[in-house]
Structures are given as structure tokens and as C-alpha cells.
Amino acid sequence: MQFQIPQFIDVEDKIFGPFTLKQFIYLAGGAAVAVVGIIFLGTFLGLLVTSPVIALAAALAFYKKNNRPFIYFLESVFKYTLKDKLYIWKKQEPEEKSGQKTTSSDKYSSMVVPNLSGSKLKDMNWELDVKRREAESLELEAKSREK
């Protein structure tokens, strides 16, 4: 017994003439908005106002960006513009107050104790920050001894 293996499973079926169901819905929606605009605003002004909607409907139906449908591109644009941007490497150091001596308790009060249940990357970052701060404090102590 032979079974037929489906081929071209990523190609959508053409339902309405040369258009797929999605293409037909996009074009019908754009045409409906254009007709309503022309009826209420007149031919010239209606076409002028609804031409961006017609262009969007045509782009949604036919245009592909990076070999993906245009709707996915629009979704990515909206997500990018509306979500908060996270900048990890713009860390600012606390400013030291001039004219005050730093004691050992001040030196360790600004340190954050790591959560041992966190990822290894956070632990390594904490270790590097501690070593850097220790080196800076040793340099400050050496400079104060010289004076």
C-alpha cells in the first residue's frame, strides 16, 4: 500500500481566483474602506484620504519583507516601538563625594551581595566588580599614604 506524501505544505491554497483567503480579506477590506471614503467624501478627496489604506491593504496582501509576509514586519515594528528598551551595559557608577574620607565600612556598604541562586553570568559579573572596586580602593589607599 502506497501513501501519498504531501508536498508544498508551505504554499497556501488559492481560494478566490488567483488570491488566497488572507489576500482576499486584505483586498476586500481595503476596497470596502475605499468605497466608503469615496461615497462620503467624494471621488477626489475620498481617493486622496483612502489611498494609504489601499496601499496598506495591497502591501498586506502581496508584499514580502525578508521572505516573510508584511503583517509580521508590521507586528515587529509595533512591538519594537511600544516595548521598553533594556540597556544593560550603560551602568553608571555611584559618584564619590569629594572631601570625605572613605572608610572600610563605606567601601563595603555600596556593594551588592549576589544572589547565589542567580545565573553564573551574574555571579561572574559581581566577582569582576568586586575585584575592580578592591583594586580602586587599594590605589586610593596607596595615594593617600603617599601624601
N, C-alpha and C positions, 0 to 999 in steps of 0.2 A: 504494500500500500504506500503510495507516494503522497506527500503533503506539499502543498504549495507554500513557499516561503514568501512572506510579504516583502516587497521592495519599495523603495522611495517612501518610507514612512514619515519622512520629514516634509513632504510636499502636501499641502492642503488640497482638498478636493474642490474642484470648480463647480459651484452650485448654480450661480446665476450667470449663465453665459461664460465669458472669459474671467469672471470675478469669483473669488472665494466668498464665503459668508461674511468674514470680517471686512473685506474690501467693500462689499456691497453695503454693509451697515454704515461704514465711514462715509462712503459717497452719498448714500441716501440721506444721512444726517446733514451733510454739508449742503446738499441740494435743497433740503427742506428749509434750512436756515436762510439760504439764498432766496428762495421763493417768498418766504415770509418777509424778508427785508425788502424785496422788490415791491411786494404788494403794499406794504405800509409806508415805504419811503420814496417810492417812485423808481424808475429804471436806473437813472444815472446815480443818484445818491444811494440807492439800495445796493447796486453793484460795488460802489465805492466802499460802503461800510462792510459788506459781507465778503469782500474779496479775501481778507485774511482768513476768514473761516473756510472759504473754499480752498485756499492754498493749504491750510492745515489738514482738511479732510483728504486732499489729494496726497499730501505727504504721508499721512497715516495709512493710506491705502497702498501706496506704491513705493515710497522712498525707503531705502535701507541704509542705515549708517553702520559701518563696520560689519556688514553682512548680517545685521540684526534688524528687526522691524523698528520703525521710527518711534513707536509707542514706548519701547524700552529705553530709548535715548531720552525721551521726554521725562520718563519716570526718574532716570538717573539725575537729570538736571534739577528737577524739583527736590529730590532728596538732598542733593548737594547744597542747594541754596537755602533750604529750610532747616537742615540739621546744624547743630553746634559743631564747630571745628575744634579739634583737640590738638593742641600744640604741646608735644611732650618735651622737646629739647629747648624750650625757652624758659628754663629755670632761672629764677633770679635769686641771688644770694642776699641774705639779710645785711642791711647796711650797719657798719660799726659806728658807734657814737664816738666822735673824736674827743680826746681829753679825759677819757675814763680808762682805767686800767682793767684788763680782763683777768679775772681770777679763774682758777681751775673749775669752780662750780659754774661760772658763767659760760665757760668753754663747753661744758657738757650739757648745760640746760637747753641749748638750742638744737642739740642732736635729737633725732627722732629714732626711737628704738624700733627695729624692724619687727614685723610680724613673721614669726618663723613658719607659719603655715602658708605664706605667700610663695610666689614663684621664685625660681633661682635667679632670674634676671634682676628682680628687685633686691634680693639679698646681695648679689654681686655689686649692684649699683650702690647700695648702702655701704658696703665694705670699702669701695673706692672713695666714696665721700668721706668716710671716717679717716682713711689714710691721708687724703688730701688735707683735711682740716687739721690733723695731727702735724703734718709737715708744715702747714702755715703757722700753727701755734709755736712749733719749735723755732721757726725762723723769727717770729716776733720776740720770743724769749731771748734768742741769740742777739738780736738787735738791741733789746733793752739792756742786756748785760754789757754790751759794748759802750753804751752811753754812760 
